[in-house]
């Protein structure tokens, strides 16, 4: 990488890191680009040709069997995102490509309706996300996530949503109706209460102040909201744990959990680039703490350890989080989503047009 490459405007990655599956890699010298090319990158959208919509999970430490991701890639551009390596399977980079080349599953609502209508479908909670945010900026125009929620509601199949976007407030009407049947839980990802830090760490996502307002809006509508402090970055946002949880509780959140920072494959270099640019004075401390938590490595994909780490620092962080969670009143067990209201609709695909 040419160290003179400027930071891309509105992006979480500085560059396109090499794709581990591709034999060749081209790194343009910044001198070959004009000023606009050096500073900004437009987002391009592609139609995803998938003929099925639910992904099956077989990871023993993930609490769901099926997930739905309306988009591949994510314009929010978080440099820590563990989903970035998935773009490499499309011949693209986990860097700038991941946040600027977005695949859109335009047929998601239709495919979902077909799946839920099948006799083979067993009613169960579906994770709406799991990889990329279902409420990234283009959703405002395309409304794919909203139309999927309409399908879930018609069939009364439960769904758990994870997002860091305030756009979810648009769908309060659907979510409130789903909540009446205990069909939905919303998990708001909140990594900081510092708008300035979040502006560089999650460049195209809603700022924390707006996420807190979103929690209040949803909560006041009777929609159960949890806080997902993810990722927890030791040496960067661990000092904010008490304030994050208390602020969330004050705005109506009911519960909270956390996930330790993961740096699979190329995400390690992308995150290191971010540290060099935005937190150089904390870089050694952050990476050192991660190595203490990961048995000398920066990443550990072992089931049962990847979300929490191990060793003394893992215990310290865990105790700090649970103590702050108790103080904020967020250590309650939330009710399980219900499946007893599930229904297959008469008329097959015509049910898509029912009210």
NUVEXMAR-288439 format. One record per atom (N, C-alpha, C): residue in one letter; x, y, z. Coordinates in pm, whole numbers, padded with zeros to 5 digits, always signed. Example, Ala and Ser with C-alpha at 12.3 -4.5 7.8 and 13.67 -1.06 7.14 Angstrom:
// NUVEXMAR-288439
A+01319-00569+00780;A+01230-00450+00780;A+01320-00330+00780;S+01285-00225+00708;S+01367-00106+00714;S+01290+00003+00787;
END
This chain:
// NUVEXMAR-288439
X+00084-00120+00000;X+00000+00000+00000;X+00087+00125+00000;X+00051+00224-00079;X+00118+00352-00077;X+00068+00431+00043;X+00157+00464+00136;X+00115+00531+00259;X+00061+00671+00235;X+00081+00724+00112;X+00031+00857+00083;X-00116+00855+00039;X-00173+00736+00026;X-00314+00728-00014;X-00399+00803+00089;X-00473+00906+00047;X-00553+00983+00141;X-00674+00904+00187;X-00732+00946+00299;X-00850+00879+00348;X-00968+00914+00257;X-01045+00813+00217;X-01156+00834+00126;X-01273+00900+00199;X-01328+01002+00142;X-01435+01079+00204;X-01557+00989+00231;X-01601+00985+00356;X-01721+00911+00391;X-01703+00760+00392;X-01580+00712+00391;X-01556+00568+00387;X-01481+00522+00511;X-01503+00395+00549;X-01436+00339+00666;X-01304+00274+00632;X-01287+00235+00505;X-01161+00176+00459;X-01087+00278+00373;X-00958+00276+00379;X-00877+00368+00300;X-00857+00316+00159;X-00859+00185+00142;X-00816+00125+00016;X-00885-00009-00005;X-00857-00067-00120;X-00899-00203-00148;X-00785-00297-00114;X-00802-00372-00004;X-00700-00469+00034;X-00703-00586-00064;X-00593-00659-00081;X-00591-00771-00176;X-00694-00878-00142;X-00752-00936-00246;X-00845-01048-00232;X-00764-01177-00225;X-00782-01253-00117;X-00701-01373-00095;X-00725-01480-00201;X-00838-01470-00276;X-00869-01570-00377;X-00823-01530-00517;X-00775-01406-00530;X-00735-01357-00661;X-00582-01355-00673;X-00527-01406-00785;X-00381-01414-00801;X-00314-01280-00827;X-00391-01179-00873;X-00332-01050-00906;X-00397-00940-00823;X-00319-00837-00794;X-00368-00723-00718;X-00305-00597-00774;X-00388-00497-00805;X-00340-00371-00859;X-00360-00261-00755;X-00252-00193-00720;X-00258-00084-00623;X-00216+00043-00695;X-00314+00129-00729;X-00283+00250-00804;X-00207+00351-00719;X-00109+00414-00779;X-00038+00521-00712;X-00131+00643-00706;X-00143+00708-00592;X-00232+00825-00581;X-00203+00932-00685;X-00078+00939-00733;X-00044+01039-00833;X-00113+01015-00966;X-00164+00893-00988;X-00233+00860-01113;X-00380+00901-01108;X-00429+00944-00993;X-00570+00977-00977;X-00589+01127-00964;X-00705+01177-01012;X-00732+01319-00990;X-00782+01337-00847;X-00804+01462-00807;X-00836+01491-00668;X-00965+01422-00624;X-01071+01425-00709;X-01197+01361-00674;X-01180+01211-00657;X-01102+01148-00744;X-01080+01003-00736;X-01003+00968-00610;X-00912+01056-00568;X-00833+01029-00449;X-00917+01042-00322;X-01016+01131-00325;X-01087+01163-00202;X-01222+01093-00188;X-01289+01059-00298;X-01423+01004-00285;X-01444+00885-00378;X-01538+00800-00340;X-01574+00682-00420;X-01726+00673-00424;X-01782+00667-00544;X-01927+00654-00557;X-01970+00512-00523;X-02096+00498-00480;X-02153+00366-00452;X-02225+00315-00576;X-02200+00189-00610;X-02264+00123-00723;X-02349+00008-00672;X-02469-00009-00728;X-02559-00114-00684;X-02581-00216-00795;X-02584-00343-00754;X-02603-00453-00848;X-02720-00538-00801;X-02792-00597-00896;X-02902-00687-00862;X-02845-00824-00828;X-02879-00873-00711;X-02833-01005-00668;X-02924-01112-00728;X-02867-01215-00791;X-02949-01315-00860;X-02995-01432-00773;X-02980-01423-00643;X-03012-01535-00555;X-03154-01585-00577;X-03171-01717-00574;X-03304-01777-00590;X-03358-01832-00458;X-03283-01815-00351;X-03331-01848-00216;X-03291-01732-00126;X-03360-01718-00013;X-03341-01596+00065;X-03294-01619+00207;X-03321-01735+00266;X-03281-01759+00404;X-03151-01838+00407;X-03055-01788+00485;X-02927-01857+00503;X-02933-01938+00631;X-02886-02062+00624;X-02890-02148+00743;X-02759-02137+00818;X-02770-02119+00948;X-02653-02107+01034;X-02627-02238+01107;X-02502-02281+01107;X-02466-02403+01181;X-02362-02376+01288;X-02343-02246+01322;X-02247-02210+01427;X-02311-02233+01563;X-02250-02311+01651;X-02312-02344+01779;X-02322-02228+01877;X-02250-02117+01852;X-02254-02004+01945;X-02338-01888+01893;X-02419-01913+01790;X-02509-01811+01737;X-02652-01855+01764;X-02735-01770+01825;X-02867-01811+01874;X-02979-01810+01771;X-02951-01842+01646;X-03056-01853+01547;X-03013-01952+01440;X-03111-02011+01375;X-03081-02109+01270;X-03086-02047+01131;X-03175-01948+01111;X-03189-01887+00979;X-03176-01735+00989;X-03116-01678+00886;X-03103-01532+00878;X-03139-01485+00738;X-03173-01357+00729;X-03208-01295+00603;X-03130-01165+00590;X-03055-01151+00482;X-02979-01030+00456;X-03023-00972+00321;X-03100-00863+00322;X-03148-00806+00195;X-03036-00750+00107;X-02919-00722+00168;X-02810-00661+00095;X-02678-00734+00123;X-02594-00745+00020;X-02457-00793+00037;X-02365-00674+00023;X-02274-00659+00119;X-02198-00536+00128;X-02276-00439+00215;X-02208-00336+00266;X-02278-00241+00354;X-02215-00103+00343;X-02298-00007+00307;X-02251+00129+00286;X-02217+00201+00415;X-02253+00146+00529;X-02217+00211+00655;X-02066+00223+00670;X-01991+00126+00615;X-01846+00140+00606;X-01768+00124+00734;X-01818+00049+00831;X-01744+00029+00956;X-01615-00050+00930;X-01499+00003+00968;X-01372-00065+00937;X-01353-00195+01013;X-01431-00217+01118;X-01417-00338+01199;X-01510-00450+01154;X-01592-00429+01052;X-01701-00522+01019;X-01650-00661+00982;X-01695-00762+01057;X-01652-00900+01034;X-01708-00956+00904;X-01810-00889+00844;X-01871-00939+00720;X-01790-00902+00596;X-01693-00816+00610;X-01617-00769+00494;X-01560-00882+00408;X-01501-00988+00467;X-01442-01093+00383;X-01540-01163+00290;X-01671-01153+00318;X-01768-01219+00231;X-01765-01163+00089;X-01722-01038+00072;X-01715-00979-00061;X-01607-01045-00148;X-01513-01109-00085;X-01407-01174-00163;X-01460-01289-00246;X-01570-01350-00203;X-01627-01461-00280;X-01689-01413-00411;X-01705-01281-00426;X-01758-01224-00549;X-01647-01164-00635;X-01522-01195-00601;X-01410-01143-00677;X-01379-00999-00646;X-01429-00949-00532;X-01409-00810-00494;X-01322-00800-00370;X-01298-00679-00325;X-01215-00657-00208;X-01301-00635-00084;X-01244-00673+00031;X-01310-00649+00159;X-01296-00503+00201;X-01218-00426+00127;X-01196-00286+00161;X-01303-00194+00105;X-01263-00099+00020;X-01357-00002-00037;X-01470-00072-00112;X-01440-00181-00182;X-01545-00252-00257;X-01662-00291-00169;X-01633-00341-00048;X-01738-00389+00040;X-01840-00281+00072;X-01795-00158+00083;X-01886-00050+00121;X-01931+00036+00003;X-01883+00006-00118;X-01920+00087-00234;X-01980+00006-00348;X-01972-00127-00342;X-02033-00214-00442;X-02134-00304-00369;X-02260-00265-00373;X-02364-00328-00293;X-02454-00414-00382;X-02474-00539-00341;X-02563-00629-00412;X-02700-00626-00344;X-02803-00605-00425;X-02938-00584-00374;X-03026-00704-00410;X-03088-00762-00309;X-03177-00877-00332;X-03319-00827-00356;X-03344-00786-00478;X-03472-00724-00512;X-03589-00821-00496;X-03565-00950-00508;X-03672-01049-00498;X-03691-01103-00356;X-03623-01044-00259;X-03627-01096-00122;X-03769-01113-00068;X-03859-01013-00079;X-03993-01031-00022;X-04069-01148-00087;X-04059-01161-00219;X-04128-01271-00288;X-04071-01405-00248;X-03940-01416-00244;X-03874-01541-00206;X-03908-01577-00061;X-03915-01477+00026;X-03949-01502+00166;X-04092-01555+00177;X-04185-01493+00105;X-04324-01538+00109;X-04335-01682+00061;X-04262-01716-00044;X-04265-01853-00095;X-04211-01951+00009;X-04106-01911+00079;X-04045-01999+00180;X-04139-02023+00297;X-04198-01916+00348;X-04287-01930+00464;X-04415-02006+00429;X-04450-02006+00303;X-04571-02073+00259;X-04552-02225+00245;X-04427-02270+00237;X-04399-02411+00216;X-04436-02494+00340;X-04493-02611+00320;X-04523-02701+00433;X-04398-02743+00510;X-04283-02738+00444;X-04159-02779+00509;X-04105-02675+00606;X-04157-02551+00599;X-04106-02446+00688;X-04159-02465+00830;X-04067-02470+00925;X-04102-02477+01066;X-04099-02337+01124;X-04208-02285+01176;X-04208-02149+01230;X-04102-02131+01338;X-04021-02027+01323;X-03913-02000+01417;X-03862-01859+01392;X-03795-01798+01491;X-03741-01663+01471;X-03635-01660+01362;X-03642-01559+01278;X-03543-01537+01173;X-03466-01410+01207;X-03334-01416+01194;X-03250-01298+01219;X-03249-01212+01094;X-03300-01090+01105;X-03298-00996+00993;X-03172-00914+01005;X-03069-00963+00941;X-02930-00921+00946;X-02850-01047+00973;X-02749-01037+01057;X-02660-01151+01076;X-02531-01130+01001;X-02538-01054+00892;X-02417-01024+00817;X-02406-00873+00790;X-02500-00818+00714;X-02496-00674+00685;X-02625-00607+00731;X-02620-00476+00748;X-02733-00402+00805;X-02851-00397+00708;X-02971-00435+00754;X-03088-00431+00666;X-03142-00291+00644;X-03090-00193+00720;X-03138-00055+00708;X-03026+00040+00664;X-02943-00004+00570;X-02842+00088+00520;X-02906+00190+00426;X-02836+00297+00386;X-02899+00413+00322;X-02991+00382+00204;X-02956+00289+00117;X-03038+00264-00002;X-03174+00206+00032;X-03190+00150+00153;X-03319+00095+00195;X-03426+00204+00199;X-03385+00328+00219;X-03482+00438+00221;X-03559+00445+00090;X-03490+00417-00019;X-03552+00422-00151;X-03614+00288-00192;X-03544+00178-00165;X-03586+00048-00218;X-03692-00021-00132;X-03690+00000-00002;X-03788-00057+00092;X-03795-00210+00087;X-03685-00276+00061;X-03684-00422+00058;X-03704-00478+00199;X-03637-00422+00297;X-03654-00467+00435;X-03796-00446+00482;X-03854-00332+00450;X-03992-00307+00492;X-04087-00411+00432;X-04069-00443+00304;X-04157-00540+00240;X-04137-00680+00297;X-04015-00711+00340;X-03992-00839+00409;X-04065-00842+00542;X-04063-00730+00614;X-04136-00723+00741;X-04286-00742+00719;X-04338-00690+00610;X-04480-00708+00579;X-04511-00857+00560;X-04418-00929+00497;X-04437-01074+00478;X-04432-01146+00613;X-04335-01112+00695;X-04327-01174+00828;X-04455-01149+00907;X-04507-01028+00900;X-04628-00995+00974;X-04748-01072+00921;X-04761-01080+00788;X-04875-01152+00731;X-04875-01298+00776;X-04757-01357+00781;X-04746-01497+00822;X-04731-01511+00973;X-04713-01398+01039;X-04691-01397+01185;X-04576-01488+01224;X-04468-01473+01150;X-04344-01544+01183;X-04251-01446+01253;X-04194-01483+01368;X-04112-01389+01445;X-03980-01355+01378;X-03929-01237+01411;X-03804-01188+01353;X-03727-01106+01456;X-03596-01120+01454;X-03507-01041+01540;X-03421-00954+01450;X-03423-00823+01473;X-03356-00727+01385;X-03233-00670+01454;X-03123-00657+01378;X-03003-00588+01426;X-02973-00474+01331;X-02960-00353+01383;X-02928-00239+01298;X-02860-00130+01380;X-02790-00043+01310;X-02737+00079+01371;X-02792+00201+01298;X-02904+00184+01231;X-02963+00290+01151;X-03090+00345+01215;X-03110+00476+01203;X-03233+00539+01251;X-03347+00522+01152;X-03318+00470+01034;X-03422+00450+00933;X-03528+00351+00980;X-03495+00266+01075;X-03592+00170+01126;X-03715+00239+01182;X-03705+00367+01221;X-03820+00440+01273;X-03931+00452+01170;X-03895+00447+01044;X-03995+00451+00936;X-04095+00337+00948;X-04049+00223+01001;X-04131+00102+01004;X-04195+00077+01140;X-04207+00182+01221;X-04267+00167+01354;X-04407+00109+01346;X-04482+00145+01243;X-04619+00094+01232;X-04621-00058+01223;X-04537-00115+01139;X-04530-00261+01124;X-04474-00326+01249;X-04369-00269+01304;X-04303-00328+01421;X-04394-00326+01543;X-04471-00219+01558;X-04563-00212+01672;X-04671-00318+01661;X-04720-00342+01540;X-04821-00446+01522;X-04761-00584+01548;X-04637-00604+01503;X-04570-00732+01529;X-04548-00753+01679;X-04516-00644+01748;X-04493-00654+01893;X-04618-00697+01968;X-04735-00665+01915;X-04860-00705+01980;X-04873-00857+01985;X-04811-00925+01889;X-04814-01071+01884;X-04683-01133+01935;X-04595-01052+01995;X-04463-01099+02042;X-04384-01160+01927;X-04380-01087+01816;X-04313-01137+01695;X-04182-01067+01664;X-04141-00969+01743;X-04023-00893+01704;X-03942-00845+01824;X-03812-00847+01805;X-03717-00782+01896;X-03621-00701+01810;X-03594-00578+01851;X-03499-00493+01779;X-03373-00478+01862;X-03260-00507+01801;X-03129-00489+01864;X-03059-00370+01799;X-03042-00264+01874;X-02971-00146+01824;X-02824-00158+01860;X-02740-00159+01758;X-02595-00165+01780;X-02546-00027+01824;X-02484-00023+01940;X-02439+00105+01998;X-02297+00085+02050;X-02200+00138+01980;X-02060+00118+02016;X-02000+00235+02094;X-02071+00347+02096;X-02019+00466+02163;X-02133+00563+02184;X-02115+00657+02275;X-02208+00770+02286;X-02140+00897+02238;X-02023+00883+02181;X-01943+00995+02130;X-01969+01009+01980;X-02043+01111+01941;X-02074+01130+01799;X-01949+01149+01715;X-01848+01211+01770;X-01724+01235+01696;X-01652+01103+01667;X-01638+01018+01767;X-01574+00888+01746;X-01654+00804+01646;X-01785+00800+01663;X-01869+00721+01574;X-01863+00772+01431;X-01838+00901+01415;X-01831+00958+01281;X-01718+00902+01197;X-01612+00858+01261;X-01502+00796+01188;X-01510+00644+01194;X-01563+00590+01303;X-01569+00445+01321;X-01684+00383+01242;X-01792+00458+01224;X-01911+00410+01152;X-01960+00524+01063;X-01884+00559+00959;X-01900+00686+00887;X-02036+00714+00827;X-02107+00612+00777;X-02236+00639+00712;X-02354+00583+00791;X-02331+00553+00917;X-02438+00508+01005;X-02489+00625+01088;X-02605+00607+01150;X-02661+00712+01237;X-02567+00738+01354;X-02553+00863+01392;X-02471+00897+01507;X-02538+00845+01635;X-02459+00822+01740;X-02515+00768+01864;X-02632+00847+01920;X-02627+00980+01914;X-02736+01062+01966;X-02867+01030+01894;X-02859+01003+01763;X-02978+00968+01687;X-03022+00825+01716;X-02927+00736+01743;X-02963+00598+01778;X-03037+00594+01912;X-02994+00678+02006;X-03064+00684+02134;X-03207+00735+02116;X-03226+00832+02029;X-03361+00880+01998;X-03444+00769+01933;X-03377+00688+01852;X-03444+00576+01786;X-03490+00473+01888;X-03406+00446+01987;X-03444+00354+02095;X-03569+00405+02165;X-03572+00534+02192;X-03689+00591+02261;X-03813+00581+02174;X-03801+00613+02046;X-03916+00606+01956;X-03975+00466+01951;X-03889+00367+01936;X-03935+00229+01929;X-03996+00184+02061;X-03927+00217+02170;X-03973+00176+02301;X-04110+00235+02334;X-04129+00363+02303;X-04256+00428+02331;X-04370+00370+02248;X-04335+00303+02137;X-04435+00238+02053;X-04463+00095+02098;X-04400+00054+02208;X-04423-00080+02261;X-04338-00189+02198;X-04233-00149+02129;X-04146-00245+02061;X-04027-00276+02151;X-04003-00402+02186;X-03891-00435+02274;X-03757-00409+02206;X-03672-00333+02275;X-03542-00293+02220;X-03430-00340+02312;X-03333-00406+02255;X-03211-00445+02324;X-03094-00364+02270;X-02988-00355+02349;X-02866-00289+02306;X-02760-00396+02279;X-02696-00384+02165;X-02585-00472+02131;X-02459-00388+02124;X-02376-00396+02228;X-02250-00323+02228;X-02151-00407+02147;X-02147-00378+02018;X-02068-00460+01927;X-02011-00372+01815;X-01879-00374+01802;X-01789-00452+01887;X-01743-00375+02010;X-01707-00451+02112;X-01638-00396+02227;X-01490-00396+02193;X-01430-00278+02187;X-01290-00262+02145;X-01207-00222+02266;X-01134-00315+02325;X-01056-00282+02446;X-00954-00173+02416;X-00952-00074+02502;X-00859+00038+02482;X-00919+00152+02403;X-01041+00131+02350;X-01105+00237+02273;X-01242+00273+02330;X-01334+00176+02336;X-01468+00210+02385;X-01507+00135+02513;X-01415+00055+02569;X-01449-00015+02693;X-01472+00082+02809;X-01405+00197+02805;X-01424+00296+02911;X-01564+00360+02906;X-01633+00344+02795;X-01767+00401+02779;X-01879+00306+02821;X-01846+00183+02859;X-01949+00083+02887;X-02058+00135+02981;X-02024+00190+03099;X-02130+00238+03190;X-02219+00344+03128;X-02158+00439+03056;X-02237+00548+02997;X-02324+00497+02882;X-02271+00406+02800;X-02350+00350+02691;X-02475+00281+02745;X-02456+00198+02847;X-02569+00122+02900;X-02669+00210+02974;X-02620+00305+03052;X-02713+00393+03124;X-02791+00481+03027;X-02726+00530+02922;X-02794+00613+02823;X-02901+00533+02750;X-02869+00408+02718;X-02965+00322+02650;X-03086+00295+02739;X-03060+00267+02867;X-03169+00239+02961;X-03259+00362+02978;X-03199+00479+02986;X-03276+00602+03003;X-03371+00627+02886;X-03336+00571+02770;X-03418+00591+02651;X-03510+00473+02622;X-03515+00375+02714;X-03615+00271+02702;X-03567+00133+02664;X-03436+00114+02650;X-03386-00020+02620;X-03417-00114+02735;X-03440-00242+02704;X-03480-00338+02806;X-03367-00433+02846;X-03270-00455+02760;X-03163-00552+02788;X-03041-00514+02707;X-02929-00582+02734;X-02804-00549+02665;X-02711-00669+02662;X-02628-00675+02559;X-02523-00777+02548;X-02406-00715+02473;X-02295-00787+02465;X-02178-00734+02395;X-02107-00844+02317;X-02028-00801+02218;X-01944-00893+02141;X-01808-00827+02125;X-01705-00902+02155;X-01568-00851+02143;X-01530-00832+01996;X-01446-00734+01970;X-01398-00707+01835;X-01337-00832+01771;X-01379-00860+01648;X-01323-00970+01570;X-01254-00912+01447;X-01139-00967+01411;X-01063-00917+01296;X-01027-01031+01201;X-01126-01093+01138;X-01098-01205+01048;X-01031-01161+00918;X-00931-01235+00874;X-00868-01213+00744;X-00828-01069+00718;X-00877-01011+00606;X-00836-00876+00566;X-00886-00765+00658;X-00980-00795+00746;X-01032-00692+00837;X-00921-00640+00928;X-00826-00726+00958;X-00714-00685+01044;X-00639-00565+00984;X-00605-00573+00855;X-00532-00463+00792;X-00619-00338+00778;X-00746-00357+00749;X-00837-00243+00736;X-00849-00169+00869;X-00862-00246+00977;X-00876-00183+01108;X-00745-00117+01151;X-00632-00179+01119;X-00503-00117+01151;X-00486+00015+01076;X-00530+00019+00949;X-00527+00145+00874;X-00608+00252+00947;X-00726+00211+00994;X-00812+00307+01065;X-00742+00359+01191;X-00678+00270+01265;X-00607+00312+01385;X-00495+00410+01351;X-00421+00382+01244;X-00312+00472+01203;X-00364+00612+01175;X-00483+00619+01117;X-00537+00749+01078;X-00609+00819+01191;X-00688+00745+01270;X-00780+00807+01364;X-00746+00787+01512;X-00663+00691+01544;X-00628+00670+01685;X-00485+00619+01698;X-00388+00689+01638;X-00249+00639+01640;X-00192+00629+01781;X-00238+00717+01871;X-00186+00715+02007;X-00240+00597+02088;X-00347+00534+02040;X-00405+00420+02110;X-00378+00287+02041;X-00316+00291+01926;X-00301+00170+01844;X-00232+00058+01920;X-00117+00083+01975;X-00042-00024+02044;X-00119-00079+02163;X-00187+00009+02234;X-00265-00036+02350;X-00380-00126+02305;X-00452-00084+02202;X-00566-00161+02154;X-00522-00298+02103;X-00420-00301+02018;X-00374-00428+01963;X-00313-00517+02071;X-00245-00454+02169;X-00189-00532+02278;X-00297-00600+02362;X-00402-00526+02391;X-00513-00583+02468;X-00580-00696+02391;X-00597-00677+02261;X-00658-00783+02181;X-00575-00910+02185;X-00443-00894+02177;X-00357-01013+02182;X-00368-01083+02318;X-00384-01005+02423;X-00403-01066+02556;X-00534-01144+02561;X-00634-01095+02491;X-00764-01160+02491;X-00772-01278+02395;X-00679-01281+02298;X-00683-01383+02193;X-00562-01475+02196;X-00506-01496+02316;X-00394-01588+02331;X-00278-01554+02238;X-00245-01424+02232;X-00132-01378+02154;X-00163-01342+02011;X-00287-01369+01965;X-00326-01339+01827;X-00424-01222+01826;X-00446-01166+01707;X-00543-01058+01696;X-00683-01111+01664;X-00691-01237+01625;X-00823-01294+01598;X-00825-01441+01637;X-00939-01486+01684;X-00958-01626+01721;X-01100-01663+01679;X-01111-01753+01582;X-01242-01790+01528;X-01303-01911+01600;X-01241-01954+01709;X-01290-02072+01780;X-01428-02047+01841;X-01523-02137+01810;X-01656-02124+01868;X-01646-02125+02020;X-01724-02039+02084;X-01723-02031+02229;X-01623-01930+02283;X-01522-01893+02201;X-01423-01794+02245;X-01425-01667+02161;X-01471-01678+02037;X-01457-01565+01944;X-01534-01441+01987;X-01644-01457+02060;X-01725-01341+02098;X-01683-01278+02231;X-01605-01349+02313;X-01571-01300+02447;X-01421-01296+02475;X-01342-01375+02401;X-01200-01382+02433;X-01177-01475+02551;X-01055-01476+02601;X-01021-01561+02714;X-00911-01495+02797;X-00892-01545+02918;X-00787-01492+03003;X-00834-01384+03098;X-00737-01321+03164;X-00767-01224+03268;X-00845-01105+03217;X-00803-01050+03101;X-00871-00933+03050;X-01014-00963+03006;X-01036-01085+02958;X-01172-01124+02922;X-01261-01122+03046;X-01207-01170+03159;X-01283-01170+03285;X-01309-01027+03333;X-01209-00941+03320;X-01225-00801+03362;X-01335-00733+03281;X-01331-00749+03149;X-01431-00686+03065;X-01571-00742+03094;X-01577-00872+03112;X-01705-00936+03140;X-01766-00885+03271;X-01680-00873+03374;X-01728-00823+03503;X-01771-00677+03494;X-01693-00597+03421;X-01727-00456+03404;X-01862-00442+03333;X-01880-00519+03228;X-02005-00510+03152;X-02125-00551+03239;X-02113-00663+03306;X-02226-00712+03385;X-02257-00622+03504;X-02155-00562+03563;X-02178-00468+03672;X-02252-00344+03621;X-02208-00291+03506;X-02274-00173+03449;X-02415-00207+03403;X-02434-00328+03353;X-02567-00370+03308;X-02665-00378+03425;X-02617-00431+03539;X-02703-00436+03658;X-02739-00296+03705;X-02639-00209+03707;X-02664-00071+03753;X-02765+00001+03665;X-02763-00032+03535;X-02854+00033+03442;X-02991-00034+03438;X-03004-00149+03506;X-03130-00221+03506;X-03158-00295+03376;X-03051-00331+03306;X-03065-00400+03179;X-03031-00549+03188;X-03024-00601+03308;X-02986-00741+03326;X-03108-00832+03339;X-03219-00792+03277;X-03341-00872+03283;X-03345-00969+03166;X-03409-01083+03188;X-03425-01181+03081;X-03548-01143+02999;X-03529-01125+02869;X-03641-01085+02783;X-03721-01207+02741;X-03849-01184+02713;X-03938-01293+02673;X-03900-01347+02536;X-03917-01476+02518;X-03889-01538+02389;X-03996-01498+02288;X-03956-01487+02163;X-04053-01458+02058;X-04143-01580+02037;X-04266-01552+01997;X-04365-01660+01989;X-04387-01708+01845;X-04414-01836+01833;X-04441-01895+01702;X-04583-01952+01691;X-04658-01947+01799;X-04790-02013+01799;X-04893-01940+01714;X-04862-01816+01671;X-04955-01741+01587;X-04925-01760+01438;X-04823-01837+01406;X-04783-01854+01265;X-04898-01909+01182;X-04905-01862+01057;X-05010-01911+00967;X-04960-01913+00823;X-05002-02016+00751;X-04985-02020+00606;X-05113-01966+00546;X-05099-01881+00446;X-05215-01810+00395;X-05276-01880+00275;X-05406-01880+00264;X-05471-01938+00147;X-05444-01853+00024;X-05438-01917-00090;X-05420-01841-00214;X-05277-01831-00259;X-05184-01893-00188;X-05044-01893-00232;X-04989-01754-00249;X-04935-01724-00367;X-04871-01596-00391;X-04969-01480-00388;X-05100-01504-00410;X-05195-01395-00403;X-05200-01333-00263;X-05152-01409-00163;X-05153-01356-00027;X-05059-01237-00012;X-04969-01219-00108;X-04880-01102-00103;X-04959-00973-00112;X-05081-00980-00169;X-05157-00858-00190;X-05268-00842-00087;X-05274-00936+00010;X-05373-00923+00116;X-05338-00808+00208;X-05436-00751+00275;X-05410-00648+00374;X-05413-00712+00512;
END
